[in-house]
Amino acid sequence: MPAAAARAQRQAAYPAVVVRLIDELARLPGIGRRSAERLAFHLLKVPPEDALSLSSAIADARQKVRPCRVCSNLADIGPDAEHTLCAVCADARRDRATIMVVEQPRDLIALEQTGMFRGVYHVLMGRVSPLEGVGPADLTTAELLARIDDPGANLGTAVKEVVLALNPTLEGDGTALFLAAELARRGVKLTRLARGLPAGSQLEYANKAVLADAIEGRRPI
Amino acid sequence: MPAAAARAQRQAAYPAVVVRLIDELARLPGIGRRSAERLAFHLLKVPPEDALSLSSAIADARQKVRPCRVCSNLADIGPDAEHTLCAVCADARRDRATIMVVEQPRDLIALEQTGMFRGVYHVLMGRVSPLEGVGPADLTTAELLARIDDPGANLGTAVKEVVLALNPTLEGDGTALFLAAELARRGVKLTRLARGLPAGSQLEYANKAVLADAIEGRRPI
């Protein structure tokens, strides 16, 4: 049954606000029409304060979170948008001369949890993906280059090293290649995260690409 | 890592409103922590009006939908709570002497889409499930019995037949058994939906319970 016909039939029986809720939920990624109905009925069944709490959490997050004006990481909104700084950029103890470039805020969190990096970040908010029509202009690449070209855009510190911490995937590698070309003529030291055998894994189960990386990147002990 | 520790670590890096949004989304059924994060980032990425539209759809549905005062089906809230009637109960052409008992509003919709039933419904809002601690008192059984005992509670019409349209599952059958016992001494005609081979299926793939139902319920042609 086509979606419009299904909607018309449902509309005949569900109250309009319920139809609207199902439609809105079905727009979320990974949530099909069936799951959207199940979630809608769940929200109609729980105590009203629970549903309203989710409702306000969504509105709050959308209204009070802004990209950090330096690195595009998620940040609580400051007194005004121009002063919004994320927790990392606001921390004066971080080494602002070293920028680690990640695809998304979740990657930043994962890296932060190691406690191994004392520099700052730059969040691209995606990766170059020709198939999905995402080009460099859709990412925060211009902001990254501005930080390197002008210390003023990097809270007053000149950038010495850029660490590419993109995913070891086709798209991540493509993005790294593009950034490497842009950064090469700016005379800044450029590194990327090491590739090889994941700690705790077994060599016999590693695939060819992992083994190839491990051989190519072998180090003296 | 225990949830509290995970939350503390995340809190160190995500803005508090984002943590709250992830926590709220993770409370939805079938949404794990990972999916909740993915949904939260989706909501932070879409145009603000899209996120606010979902937020208001949730609040609206919770505030403007009430159980129908007769059958407990979902209904748009009336001028006041006592006057809330669902679309089926409000329709004077329906045969109010025949009540079909279903577990949830979704079942009602599925049955309505056949266009085969001209009576009215009663939505139990669940089924008796000892394992989940759901007893008859947690359902709208009292309201159903009231409709049968007092025509005043059934919009002025005396009930002649009750059709049990519960799921053909262990819990649905248990609920039917309980209702049958309650209804037996009320002198109302009691029926249940037919069981047998699902239309369009193949006999060789039907399981034992389906075949047993089909044999037991065989009809002259």
Interface residues (C-beta under 8 A of the other chain):
Chain A: Q9 R10 A12 A13 Y14 P15 A16 V17 V18 R20 L21 D23 E24 L25 R27 L28 P29 G30 S35 E37 R38 L39 A40 F41 H42 L43 L44 K45 P48 D50 A51 L52 S53 L54 S55 S56 A57 I58 A59 D60 A61 R62 Q63 K64 V65 L74 A75 D76 A87 V88 Q104 P105 R106 L108 I109 E112 Q113 M125
Chain B: Q9 R10 A12 A13 Y14 P15 A16 V17 V18 R20 L21 D23 E24 L25 R27 L28 P29 G30 S35 E37 R38 L39 A40 F41 H42 L43 L44 K45 P48 D50 A51 L52 S53 L54 S55 S56 A57 I58 A59 D60 A61 R62 Q63 K64 V65 L74 A75 D76 A87 V88 Q104 P105 R106 L108 I109 E112 Q113 M125
